Amino acid sequence: MLVTINVAVLLAVIIILRLRRRTQARSRFDEKLTVVIVLVFGVLIAPTAFGQGILDVVVQVVQGVSQSGR
């Protein structure tokens, strides 16, 4: 039996677990490591269909906000 783990899913789980901790319990190193993990997650998910869908939603929200300001 071969078990495969998607690295992006694994990083998403790690991010959720790290962000659930109290802010006071985090050191500067922990915060920097979380930022690096999130950046790697973004690079891994960006070229996927899910990442493109997120990008489209963000673009629509930004365009809506910028047009409502006019």
PDB file of N, CA, C and O in Angstrom:
ATOM      1  N   MET A   1       0.838  -1.176   0.000  1.00  0.00           N
ATOM      2  CA  MET A   1       0.000   0.000   0.000  1.00  0.00           C
ATOM      3  C   MET A   1       0.886   1.243   0.000  1.00  0.00           C
ATOM      4  O   MET A   1       1.724   1.423   0.884  1.00  0.00           O
ATOM      5  N   LEU A   2       0.691   2.087  -0.993  1.00  0.00           N
ATOM      6  CA  LEU A   2       1.472   3.308  -1.134  1.00  0.00           C
ATOM      7  C   LEU A   2       0.624   4.503  -0.722  1.00  0.00           C
ATOM      8  O   LEU A   2      -0.466   4.713  -1.254  1.00  0.00           O
ATOM      9  N   VAL A   3       1.125   5.277   0.220  1.00  0.00           N
ATOM     10  CA  VAL A   3       0.408   6.454   0.693  1.00  0.00           C
ATOM     11  C   VAL A   3       1.147   7.687   0.208  1.00  0.00           C
ATOM     12  O   VAL A   3       2.345   7.835   0.449  1.00  0.00           O
ATOM     13  N   THR A   4       0.432   8.571  -0.476  1.00  0.00           N
ATOM     14  CA  THR A   4       1.037   9.812  -0.938  1.00  0.00           C
ATOM     15  C   THR A   4       0.405  10.975  -0.180  1.00  0.00           C
ATOM     16  O   THR A   4      -0.789  10.969   0.120  1.00  0.00           O
ATOM     17  N   ILE A   5       1.224  11.957   0.117  1.00  0.00           N
ATOM     18  CA  ILE A   5       0.756  13.137   0.826  1.00  0.00           C
ATOM     19  C   ILE A   5       1.050  14.351  -0.046  1.00  0.00           C
ATOM     20  O   ILE A   5       2.187  14.562  -0.469  1.00  0.00           O
ATOM     21  N   ASN A   6       0.050  15.120  -0.301  1.00  0.00           N
ATOM     22  CA  ASN A   6       0.238  16.346  -1.051  1.00  0.00           C
ATOM     23  C   ASN A   6       0.937  17.347  -0.129  1.00  0.00           C
ATOM     24  O   ASN A   6       0.452  17.620   0.969  1.00  0.00           O
ATOM     25  N   VAL A   7       2.058  17.889  -0.565  1.00  0.00           N
ATOM     26  CA  VAL A   7       2.854  18.790   0.265  1.00  0.00           C
ATOM     27  C   VAL A   7       2.065  20.051   0.611  1.00  0.00           C
ATOM     28  O   VAL A   7       2.189  20.572   1.720  1.00  0.00           O
ATOM     29  N   ALA A   8       1.262  20.544  -0.319  1.00  0.00           N
ATOM     30  CA  ALA A   8       0.475  21.746  -0.047  1.00  0.00           C
ATOM     31  C   ALA A   8      -0.544  21.485   1.057  1.00  0.00           C
ATOM     32  O   ALA A   8      -0.758  22.341   1.916  1.00  0.00           O
ATOM     33  N   VAL A   9      -1.177  20.306   1.043  1.00  0.00           N
ATOM     34  CA  VAL A   9      -2.138  19.969   2.085  1.00  0.00           C
ATOM     35  C   VAL A   9      -1.429  19.841   3.429  1.00  0.00           C
ATOM     36  O   VAL A   9      -1.933  20.311   4.449  1.00  0.00           O
ATOM     37  N   LEU A  10      -0.270  19.211   3.427  1.00  0.00           N
ATOM     38  CA  LEU A  10       0.501  19.070   4.662  1.00  0.00           C
ATOM     39  C   LEU A  10       0.886  20.445   5.220  1.00  0.00           C
ATOM     40  O   LEU A  10       0.781  20.676   6.425  1.00  0.00           O
ATOM     41  N   LEU A  11       1.329  21.351   4.354  1.00  0.00           N
ATOM     42  CA  LEU A  11       1.677  22.697   4.815  1.00  0.00           C
ATOM     43  C   LEU A  11       0.448  23.443   5.324  1.00  0.00           C
ATOM     44  O   LEU A  11       0.545  24.199   6.290  1.00  0.00           O
ATOM     45  N   ALA A  12      -0.708  23.243   4.690  1.00  0.00           N
ATOM     46  CA  ALA A  12      -1.936  23.892   5.166  1.00  0.00           C
ATOM     47  C   ALA A  12      -2.274  23.436   6.575  1.00  0.00           C
ATOM     48  O   ALA A  12      -2.668  24.248   7.413  1.00  0.00           O
ATOM     49  N   VAL A  13      -2.124  22.144   6.843  1.00  0.00           N
ATOM     50  CA  VAL A  13      -2.386  21.621   8.184  1.00  0.00           C
ATOM     51  C   VAL A  13      -1.392  22.214   9.186  1.00  0.00           C
ATOM     52  O   VAL A  13      -1.777  22.596  10.291  1.00  0.00           O
ATOM     53  N   ILE A  14      -0.129  22.290   8.804  1.00  0.00           N
ATOM     54  CA  ILE A  14       0.890  22.863   9.691  1.00  0.00           C
ATOM     55  C   ILE A  14       0.587  24.327   9.978  1.00  0.00           C
ATOM     56  O   ILE A  14       0.731  24.775  11.115  1.00  0.00           O
ATOM     57  N   ILE A  15       0.171  25.075   8.966  1.00  0.00           N
ATOM     58  CA  ILE A  15      -0.157  26.492   9.149  1.00  0.00           C
ATOM     59  C   ILE A  15      -1.322  26.646  10.124  1.00  0.00           C
ATOM     60  O   ILE A  15      -1.279  27.486  11.022  1.00  0.00           O
ATOM     61  N   ILE A  16      -2.351  25.841   9.945  1.00  0.00           N
ATOM     62  CA  ILE A  16      -3.515  25.922  10.839  1.00  0.00           C
ATOM     63  C   ILE A  16      -3.113  25.611  12.273  1.00  0.00           C
ATOM     64  O   ILE A  16      -3.530  26.304  13.201  1.00  0.00           O
ATOM     65  N   LEU A  17      -2.308  24.575  12.457  1.00  0.00           N
ATOM     66  CA  LEU A  17      -1.883  24.222  13.813  1.00  0.00           C
ATOM     67  C   LEU A  17      -1.019  25.312  14.433  1.00  0.00           C
ATOM     68  O   LEU A  17      -1.142  25.598  15.624  1.00  0.00           O
ATOM     69  N   ARG A  18      -0.148  25.920  13.636  1.00  0.00           N
ATOM     70  CA  ARG A  18       0.728  26.973  14.173  1.00  0.00           C
ATOM     71  C   ARG A  18      -0.057  28.234  14.512  1.00  0.00           C
ATOM     72  O   ARG A  18       0.257  28.908  15.493  1.00  0.00           O
ATOM     73  N   LEU A  19      -1.064  28.561  13.723  1.00  0.00           N
ATOM     74  CA  LEU A  19      -1.827  29.791  13.955  1.00  0.00           C
ATOM     75  C   LEU A  19      -2.831  29.653  15.093  1.00  0.00           C
ATOM     76  O   LEU A  19      -3.337  30.659  15.592  1.00  0.00           O
ATOM     77  N   ARG A  20      -3.125  28.434  15.508  1.00  0.00           N
ATOM     78  CA  ARG A  20      -4.059  28.231  16.620  1.00  0.00           C
ATOM     79  C   ARG A  20      -3.420  28.561  17.966  1.00  0.00           C
ATOM     80  O   ARG A  20      -4.124  28.780  18.951  1.00  0.00           O
ATOM     81  N   ARG A  21      -2.097  28.597  18.009  1.00  0.00           N
ATOM     82  CA  ARG A  21      -1.417  28.911  19.270  1.00  0.00           C
ATOM     83  C   ARG A  21      -1.644  30.358  19.654  1.00  0.00           C
ATOM     84  O   ARG A  21      -1.856  31.213  18.794  1.00  0.00           O
ATOM     85  N   ARG A  22      -1.599  30.629  20.943  1.00  0.00           N
ATOM     86  CA  ARG A  22      -1.766  32.000  21.428  1.00  0.00           C
ATOM     87  C   ARG A  22      -0.621  32.873  20.937  1.00  0.00           C
ATOM     88  O   ARG A  22       0.513  32.411  20.805  1.00  0.00           O
ATOM     89  N   THR A  23      -0.920  34.115  20.673  1.00  0.00           N
ATOM     90  CA  THR A  23       0.091  35.043  20.169  1.00  0.00           C
ATOM     91  C   THR A  23       1.207  35.247  21.184  1.00  0.00           C
ATOM     92  O   THR A  23       2.372  35.361  20.804  1.00  0.00           O
ATOM     93  N   GLN A  24       0.872  35.294  22.455  1.00  0.00           N
ATOM     94  CA  GLN A  24       1.872  35.528  23.488  1.00  0.00           C
ATOM     95  C   GLN A  24       2.865  34.370  23.586  1.00  0.00           C
ATOM     96  O   GLN A  24       3.987  34.558  24.057  1.00  0.00           O
ATOM     97  N   ALA A  25       2.468  33.186  23.151  1.00  0.00           N
ATOM     98  CA  ALA A  25       3.339  32.020  23.267  1.00  0.00           C
ATOM     99  C   ALA A  25       4.326  31.912  22.106  1.00  0.00           C
ATOM    100  O   ALA A  25       5.166  31.012  22.102  1.00  0.00           O
ATOM    101  N   ARG A  26       4.245  32.807  21.127  1.00  0.00           N
ATOM    102  CA  ARG A  26       5.112  32.722  19.955  1.00  0.00           C
ATOM    103  C   ARG A  26       6.354  33.590  20.136  1.00  0.00           C
ATOM    104  O   ARG A  26       6.282  34.720  20.619  1.00  0.00           O
ATOM    105  N   SER A  27       7.479  33.035  19.740  1.00  0.00           N
ATOM    106  CA  SER A  27       8.711  33.824  19.740  1.00  0.00           C
ATOM    107  C   SER A  27       8.889  34.443  18.350  1.00  0.00           C
ATOM    108  O   SER A  27       8.135  34.141  17.426  1.00  0.00           O
ATOM    109  N   ARG A  28       9.879  35.297  18.218  1.00  0.00           N
ATOM    110  CA  ARG A  28      10.142  35.893  16.904  1.00  0.00           C
ATOM    111  C   ARG A  28      10.518  34.822  15.881  1.00  0.00           C
ATOM    112  O   ARG A  28      10.125  34.902  14.718  1.00  0.00           O
ATOM    113  N   PHE A  29      11.274  33.828  16.317  1.00  0.00           N
ATOM    114  CA  PHE A  29      11.656  32.743  15.415  1.00  0.00           C
ATOM    115  C   PHE A  29      10.419  31.993  14.938  1.00  0.00           C
ATOM    116  O   PHE A  29      10.316  31.650  13.760  1.00  0.00           O
ATOM    117  N   ASP A  30       9.477  31.736  15.850  1.00  0.00           N
ATOM    118  CA  ASP A  30       8.236  31.049  15.463  1.00  0.00           C
ATOM    119  C   ASP A  30       7.460  31.854  14.433  1.00  0.00           C
ATOM    120  O   ASP A  30       6.926  31.294  13.476  1.00  0.00           O
ATOM    121  N   GLU A  31       7.399  33.154  14.625  1.00  0.00           N
ATOM    122  CA  GLU A  31       6.680  34.004  13.682  1.00  0.00           C
ATOM    123  C   GLU A  31       7.366  34.014  12.318  1.00  0.00           C
ATOM    124  O   GLU A  31       6.695  33.946  11.288  1.00  0.00           O
ATOM    125  N   LYS A  32       8.688  34.095  12.302  1.00  0.00           N
ATOM    126  CA  LYS A  32       9.429  34.081  11.038  1.00  0.00           C
ATOM    127  C   LYS A  32       9.262  32.747  10.331  1.00  0.00           C
ATOM    128  O   LYS A  32       9.103  32.709   9.111  1.00  0.00           O
ATOM    129  N   LEU A  33       9.295  31.647  11.086  1.00  0.00           N
ATOM    130  CA  LEU A  33       9.111  30.325  10.490  1.00  0.00           C
ATOM    131  C   LEU A  33       7.714  30.194   9.899  1.00  0.00           C
ATOM    132  O   LEU A  33       7.548  29.609   8.829  1.00  0.00           O
ATOM    133  N   THR A  34       6.708  30.734  10.584  1.00  0.00           N
ATOM    134  CA  THR A  34       5.346  30.693  10.062  1.00  0.00           C
ATOM    135  C   THR A  34       5.242  31.471   8.758  1.00  0.00           C
ATOM    136  O   THR A  34       4.571  31.027   7.826  1.00  0.00           O
ATOM    137  N   VAL A  35       5.890  32.616   8.681  1.00  0.00           N
ATOM    138  CA  VAL A  35       5.886  33.409   7.447  1.00  0.00           C
ATOM    139  C   VAL A  35       6.537  32.632   6.312  1.00  0.00           C
ATOM    140  O   VAL A  35       6.016  32.630   5.196  1.00  0.00           O
ATOM    141  N   VAL A  36       7.648  31.983   6.566  1.00  0.00           N
ATOM    142  CA  VAL A  36       8.328  31.190   5.532  1.00  0.00           C
ATOM    143  C   VAL A  36       7.442  30.035   5.071  1.00  0.00           C
ATOM    144  O   VAL A  36       7.350  29.765   3.874  1.00  0.00           O
ATOM    145  N   ILE A  37       6.797  29.358   6.002  1.00  0.00           N
ATOM    146  CA  ILE A  37       5.907  28.244   5.646  1.00  0.00           C
ATOM    147  C   ILE A  37       4.746  28.740   4.792  1.00  0.00           C
ATOM    148  O   ILE A  37       4.372  28.092   3.815  1.00  0.00           O
ATOM    149  N   VAL A  38       4.175  29.885   5.155  1.00  0.00           N
ATOM    150  CA  VAL A  38       3.062  30.438   4.379  1.00  0.00           C
ATOM    151  C   VAL A  38       3.521  30.830   2.976  1.00  0.00           C
ATOM    152  O   VAL A  38       2.786  30.618   2.011  1.00  0.00           O
ATOM    153  N   LEU A  39       4.714  31.393   2.846  1.00  0.00           N
ATOM    154  CA  LEU A  39       5.238  31.755   1.523  1.00  0.00           C
ATOM    155  C   LEU A  39       5.457  30.520   0.651  1.00  0.00           C
ATOM    156  O   LEU A  39       5.125  30.522  -0.534  1.00  0.00           O
ATOM    157  N   VAL A  40       6.014  29.472   1.243  1.00  0.00           N
ATOM    158  CA  VAL A  40       6.211  28.225   0.494  1.00  0.00           C
ATOM    159  C   VAL A  40       4.863  27.646   0.081  1.00  0.00           C
ATOM    160  O   VAL A  40       4.712  27.159  -1.040  1.00  0.00           O
ATOM    161  N   PHE A  41       3.886  27.697   0.980  1.00  0.00           N
ATOM    162  CA  PHE A  41       2.539  27.223   0.666  1.00  0.00           C
ATOM    163  C   PHE A  41       1.964  28.007  -0.516  1.00  0.00           C
ATOM    164  O   PHE A  41       1.367  27.423  -1.420  1.00  0.00           O
ATOM    165  N   GLY A  42       2.145  29.325  -0.508  1.00  0.00           N
ATOM    166  CA  GLY A  42       1.651  30.148  -1.608  1.00  0.00           C
ATOM    167  C   GLY A  42       2.307  29.808  -2.932  1.00  0.00           C
ATOM    168  O   GLY A  42       1.648  29.786  -3.971  1.00  0.00           O
ATOM    169  N   VAL A  43       3.596  29.544  -2.895  1.00  0.00           N
ATOM    170  CA  VAL A  43       4.311  29.173  -4.132  1.00  0.00           C
ATOM    171  C   VAL A  43       3.829  27.819  -4.645  1.00  0.00           C
ATOM    172  O   VAL A  43       3.715  27.620  -5.854  1.00  0.00           O
ATOM    173  N   LEU A  44       3.549  26.893  -3.738  1.00  0.00           N
ATOM    174  CA  LEU A  44       3.091  25.568  -4.151  1.00  0.00           C
ATOM    175  C   LEU A  44       1.667  25.586  -4.692  1.00  0.00           C
ATOM    176  O   LEU A  44       1.347  24.837  -5.615  1.00  0.00           O
ATOM    177  N   ILE A  45       0.815  26.426  -4.134  1.00  0.00           N
ATOM    178  CA  ILE A  45      -0.592  26.404  -4.525  1.00  0.00           C
ATOM    179  C   ILE A  45      -0.897  27.337  -5.697  1.00  0.00           C
ATOM    180  O   ILE A  45      -1.921  27.169  -6.360  1.00  0.00           O
ATOM    181  N   ALA A  46      -0.034  28.309  -5.964  1.00  0.00           N
ATOM    182  CA  ALA A  46      -0.299  29.307  -7.007  1.00  0.00           C
ATOM    183  C   ALA A  46      -0.549  28.717  -8.391  1.00  0.00           C
ATOM    184  O   ALA A  46      -1.499  29.146  -9.047  1.00  0.00           O
ATOM    185  N   PRO A  47       0.239  27.766  -8.873  1.00  0.00           N
ATOM    186  CA  PRO A  47       0.004  27.286 -10.241  1.00  0.00           C
ATOM    187  C   PRO A  47      -1.159  26.307 -10.376  1.00  0.00           C
ATOM    188  O   PRO A  47      -1.464  25.892 -11.493  1.00  0.00           O
ATOM    189  N   THR A  48      -1.813  25.924  -9.293  1.00  0.00           N
ATOM    190  CA  THR A  48      -2.907  24.964  -9.361  1.00  0.00           C
ATOM    191  C   THR A  48      -4.207  25.662  -9.744  1.00  0.00           C
ATOM    192  O   THR A  48      -4.293  26.890  -9.706  1.00  0.00           O
ATOM    193  N   ALA A  49      -5.212  24.883 -10.111  1.00  0.00           N
ATOM    194  CA  ALA A  49      -6.521  25.439 -10.447  1.00  0.00           C
ATOM    195  C   ALA A  49      -7.133  26.127  -9.229  1.00  0.00           C
ATOM    196  O   ALA A  49      -7.773  27.171  -9.360  1.00  0.00           O
ATOM    197  N   PHE A  50      -6.939  25.546  -8.052  1.00  0.00           N
ATOM    198  CA  PHE A  50      -7.453  26.143  -6.824  1.00  0.00           C
ATOM    199  C   PHE A  50      -6.798  27.498  -6.577  1.00  0.00           C
ATOM    200  O   PHE A  50      -7.475  28.458  -6.209  1.00  0.00           O
ATOM    201  N   GLY A  51      -5.500  27.577  -6.777  1.00  0.00           N
ATOM    202  CA  GLY A  51      -4.778  28.838  -6.608  1.00  0.00           C
ATOM    203  C   GLY A  51      -5.240  29.891  -7.592  1.00  0.00           C
ATOM    204  O   GLY A  51      -5.367  31.063  -7.236  1.00  0.00           O
ATOM    205  N   GLN A  52      -5.493  29.487  -8.828  1.00  0.00           N
ATOM    206  CA  GLN A  52      -5.991  30.428  -9.833  1.00  0.00           C
ATOM    207  C   GLN A  52      -7.389  30.910  -9.475  1.00  0.00           C
ATOM    208  O   GLN A  52      -7.728  32.069  -9.711  1.00  0.00           O
ATOM    209  N   GLY A  53      -8.203  30.025  -8.905  1.00  0.00           N
ATOM    210  CA  GLY A  53      -9.541  30.427  -8.461  1.00  0.00           C
ATOM    211  C   GLY A  53      -9.473  31.452  -7.350  1.00  0.00           C
ATOM    212  O   GLY A  53     -10.233  32.421  -7.346  1.00  0.00           O
ATOM    213  N   ILE A  54      -8.562  31.244  -6.400  1.00  0.00           N
ATOM    214  CA  ILE A  54      -8.369  32.209  -5.323  1.00  0.00           C
ATOM    215  C   ILE A  54      -7.912  33.546  -5.891  1.00  0.00           C
ATOM    216  O   ILE A  54      -8.391  34.598  -5.468  1.00  0.00           O
ATOM    217  N   LEU A  55      -6.989  33.510  -6.847  1.00  0.00           N
ATOM    218  CA  LEU A  55      -6.509  34.740  -7.477  1.00  0.00           C
ATOM    219  C   LEU A  55      -7.646  35.478  -8.159  1.00  0.00           C
ATOM    220  O   LEU A  55      -7.743  36.699  -8.037  1.00  0.00           O
ATOM    221  N   ASP A  56      -8.513  34.766  -8.877  1.00  0.00           N
ATOM    222  CA  ASP A  56      -9.645  35.404  -9.555  1.00  0.00           C
ATOM    223  C   ASP A  56     -10.584  36.076  -8.554  1.00  0.00           C
ATOM    224  O   ASP A  56     -11.061  37.186  -8.795  1.00  0.00           O
ATOM    225  N   VAL A  57     -10.849  35.405  -7.432  1.00  0.00           N
ATOM    226  CA  VAL A  57     -11.727  35.978  -6.403  1.00  0.00           C
ATOM    227  C   VAL A  57     -11.101  37.240  -5.817  1.00  0.00           C
ATOM    228  O   VAL A  57     -11.779  38.252  -5.640  1.00  0.00           O
ATOM    229  N   VAL A  58      -9.808  37.176  -5.517  1.00  0.00           N
ATOM    230  CA  VAL A  58      -9.126  38.347  -4.946  1.00  0.00           C
ATOM    231  C   VAL A  58      -9.131  39.503  -5.930  1.00  0.00           C
ATOM    232  O   VAL A  58      -9.343  40.650  -5.535  1.00  0.00           O
ATOM    233  N   VAL A  59      -8.903  39.220  -7.198  1.00  0.00           N
ATOM    234  CA  VAL A  59      -8.909  40.275  -8.221  1.00  0.00           C
ATOM    235  C   VAL A  59     -10.290  40.910  -8.304  1.00  0.00           C
ATOM    236  O   VAL A  59     -10.393  42.134  -8.393  1.00  0.00           O
ATOM    237  N   GLN A  60     -11.347  40.119  -8.278  1.00  0.00           N
ATOM    238  CA  GLN A  60     -12.704  40.664  -8.336  1.00  0.00           C
ATOM    239  C   GLN A  60     -13.013  41.526  -7.119  1.00  0.00           C
ATOM    240  O   GLN A  60     -13.636  42.580  -7.247  1.00  0.00           O
ATOM    241  N   VAL A  61     -12.583  41.086  -5.941  1.00  0.00           N
ATOM    242  CA  VAL A  61     -12.818  41.868  -4.721  1.00  0.00           C
ATOM    243  C   VAL A  61     -12.078  43.200  -4.788  1.00  0.00           C
ATOM    244  O   VAL A  61     -12.639  44.244  -4.453  1.00  0.00           O
ATOM    245  N   VAL A  62     -10.820  43.163  -5.221  1.00  0.00           N
ATOM    246  CA  VAL A  62     -10.030  44.397  -5.310  1.00  0.00           C
ATOM    247  C   VAL A  62     -10.638  45.346  -6.334  1.00  0.00           C
ATOM    248  O   VAL A  62     -10.711  46.551  -6.092  1.00  0.00           O
ATOM    249  N   GLN A  63     -11.073  44.821  -7.469  1.00  0.00           N
ATOM    250  CA  GLN A  63     -11.696  45.684  -8.482  1.00  0.00           C
ATOM    251  C   GLN A  63     -12.997  46.277  -7.953  1.00  0.00           C
ATOM    252  O   GLN A  63     -13.288  47.447  -8.200  1.00  0.00           O
ATOM    253  N   GLY A  64     -13.781  45.482  -7.229  1.00  0.00           N
ATOM    254  CA  GLY A  64     -15.020  45.997  -6.652  1.00  0.00           C
ATOM    255  C   GLY A  64     -14.780  47.097  -5.639  1.00  0.00           C
ATOM    256  O   GLY A  64     -15.494  48.099  -5.613  1.00  0.00           O
ATOM    257  N   VAL A  65     -13.762  46.904  -4.798  1.00  0.00           N
ATOM    258  CA  VAL A  65     -13.437  47.912  -3.788  1.00  0.00           C
ATOM    259  C   VAL A  65     -12.922  49.184  -4.457  1.00  0.00           C
ATOM    260  O   VAL A  65     -13.284  50.290  -4.055  1.00  0.00           O
ATOM    261  N   SER A  66     -12.086  49.028  -5.468  1.00  0.00           N
ATOM    262  CA  SER A  66     -11.530  50.219  -6.127  1.00  0.00           C
ATOM    263  C   SER A  66     -12.612  50.975  -6.910  1.00  0.00           C
ATOM    264  O   SER A  66     -12.556  52.202  -6.992  1.00  0.00           O
ATOM    265  N   GLN A  67     -13.586  50.277  -7.481  1.00  0.00           N
ATOM    266  CA  GLN A  67     -14.654  50.939  -8.202  1.00  0.00           C
ATOM    267  C   GLN A  67     -15.654  51.597  -7.266  1.00  0.00           C
ATOM    268  O   GLN A  67     -16.257  52.611  -7.616  1.00  0.00           O
ATOM    269  N   SER A  68     -15.836  51.030  -6.077  1.00  0.00           N
ATOM    270  CA  SER A  68     -16.788  51.626  -5.132  1.00  0.00           C
ATOM    271  C   SER A  68     -16.229  52.911  -4.536  1.00  0.00           C
ATOM    272  O   SER A  68     -16.987  53.737  -4.027  1.00  0.00           O
ATOM    273  N   GLY A  69     -14.924  53.086  -4.594  1.00  0.00           N
ATOM    274  CA  GLY A  69     -14.311  54.302  -4.075  1.00  0.00           C
ATOM    275  C   GLY A  69     -14.428  55.476  -5.024  1.00  0.00           C
ATOM    276  O   GLY A  69     -14.132  56.607  -4.640  1.00  0.00           O
ATOM    277  N   ARG A  70     -14.844  55.239  -6.230  1.00  0.00           N
ATOM    278  CA  ARG A  70     -14.937  56.313  -7.238  1.00  0.00           C
ATOM    279  C   ARG A  70     -16.232  57.039  -7.145  1.00  0.00           C
ATOM    280  O   ARG A  70     -16.476  57.968  -7.915  1.00  0.00           O
TER     281      ARG A  70
END
